[in-house]
Amino acid sequence: MEAVLRTLNIAFAGQVSGKTLVDLGCLEGGWTAEFARAGFDALGIEARKVNIEKCKYVAEHLNLPNLRFCLDDALNIEQRGRFDAVFCSGLLYHLEDPAAYLRTLGEVTRRVLIIQTHYATAEESVPRQTYSLSDLVTHEGNLGRWYEEYPADADSEWVEQQTWTSYGNSRSFWLEKRHLLQVLRDVGFSPVYEQFDFLANAVTDDYIERHDRSLFVAYKADYDFNSAEL
Ligand SMILES: C[S@@+](CC[C@H](N)C(=O)[O-])C[C@H]1O[C@@H](n2cnc3c(N)ncnc32)[C@H](O)[C@@H]1O
């Protein structure tokens, strides 16, 4: 959380009050609440009723006027307008068409997109075995690997209870890391980079290699920092 807030403070030169932020696939709303506490006008979007009820409980008890939640598929984000900051943590690798979704995020992000995600690697890796990922294949024009979340005919009530998984799709596509980075550039982000200071210790913490998962920061290339009110 601290690493993400550090990036957001840089992105908005410390002036986050009133800036709009959306937290996609917000689970129980803990991150969204922290963004609101930091001063953002924060909206958490979550597809599962069982999760959003917990988010609403959090909102009722915190009583922050700048904290909101809604039950919706994060794929519908365009219907909610644009946001100064978009936080997409633990969601991208649960989508069937991640490149198309990144294009959508390119449309709705005004300044900065922060992504915490698994990615696929071209080489064999620990996560490739752990998650039984497919061979490397091309999907949406990009290399990556398929991850079967649950059987395609899984009962919808059962899916609703799997609170950490994908929602409307039974298989997800993990973009190969270089393709993820290139898609971000293709859909209008630059600079694009990986942030490492979420690790407890850059030398001894092997989280990234153990999970093929990291934190990525992408700024809108067309954002005019000179004319913007900071
Ligand atoms: C792995 S959890 C990540 C939770 C949180 N964002 C985090 O980083 O800790 C994935 C979350 O995304 C939600 N989710 C999955 N697919 C979704 C979709 N299409 N729209 C909205 N939420 C979705 C799940 O219900 C779950 O709460």
The ligand as an SDF file (V2000), in Angstrom:
LIG
                    3D

 27 29  0  0  0  0  0  0  0  0999 V2000
   -7.6130  -11.6860   -6.5380 C   0  0  0  0  0  0  0  0  0  0  0  0
   -8.8780  -10.6570   -5.9610 S   0  0  0  0  0  0  0  0  0  0  0  0
   -8.0100   -9.1010   -5.8310 C   0  0  0  0  0  0  0  0  0  0  0  0
   -8.6120   -8.2120   -4.8070 C   0  0  0  0  0  0  0  0  0  0  0  0
   -7.9460   -6.8610   -4.6080 C   0  0  0  0  0  0  0  0  0  0  0  0
   -8.1060   -6.0040   -5.7430 N   0  0  0  0  0  0  0  0  0  0  0  0
   -6.4770   -7.0170   -4.2500 C   0  0  0  0  0  0  0  0  0  0  0  0
   -5.6270   -6.6420   -5.0290 O   0  0  0  0  0  0  0  0  0  0  0  0
   -6.2070   -7.5350   -3.1650 O   0  0  0  0  0  0  0  0  0  0  0  0
   -9.8860  -10.4130   -7.4120 C   0  0  0  0  0  0  0  0  0  0  0  0
  -11.1200   -9.5790   -7.1240 C   0  0  0  0  0  0  0  0  0  0  0  0
  -11.6940   -9.1540   -8.3660 O   0  0  0  0  0  0  0  0  0  0  0  0
  -13.0790   -9.4650   -8.3600 C   0  0  0  0  0  0  0  0  0  0  0  0
  -13.4590   -9.6410   -9.7650 N   0  0  0  0  0  0  0  0  0  0  0  0
  -13.1110  -10.6440  -10.5960 C   0  0  0  0  0  0  0  0  0  0  0  0
  -13.5860  -10.4230  -11.8340 N   0  0  0  0  0  0  0  0  0  0  0  0
  -14.2520   -9.2450  -11.7720 C   0  0  0  0  0  0  0  0  0  0  0  0
  -14.9540   -8.4640  -12.7150 C   0  0  0  0  0  0  0  0  0  0  0  0
  -15.0670   -8.8370  -14.0030 N   0  0  0  0  0  0  0  0  0  0  0  0
  -15.5020   -7.3050  -12.3080 N   0  0  0  0  0  0  0  0  0  0  0  0
  -15.3860   -6.8870  -11.0190 C   0  0  0  0  0  0  0  0  0  0  0  0
  -14.7500   -7.5880  -10.0800 N   0  0  0  0  0  0  0  0  0  0  0  0
  -14.1740   -8.7400  -10.4480 C   0  0  0  0  0  0  0  0  0  0  0  0
  -13.2010  -10.6870   -7.4920 C   0  0  0  0  0  0  0  0  0  0  0  0
  -14.5160  -10.8810   -7.0420 O   0  0  0  0  0  0  0  0  0  0  0  0
  -12.2060  -10.3520   -6.3910 C   0  0  0  0  0  0  0  0  0  0  0  0
  -12.7750   -9.5160   -5.4350 O   0  0  0  0  0  0  0  0  0  0  0  0
  1  2  1  0
  2  3  1  0
  2 10  1  0
  3  4  1  0
  4  5  1  0
  5  6  1  0
  5  7  1  0
  7  8  2  0
  7  9  1  0
 10 11  1  0
 11 12  1  0
 11 26  1  0
 12 13  1  0
 13 14  1  0
 13 24  1  0
 14 15  1  0
 14 23  1  0
 15 16  2  0
 16 17  1  0
 17 18  1  0
 17 23  2  0
 18 19  1  0
 18 20  2  0
 20 21  1  0
 21 22  2  0
 22 23  1  0
 24 25  1  0
 24 26  1  0
 26 27  1  0
M  CHG  2   2   1   9  -1
M  END
$$$$
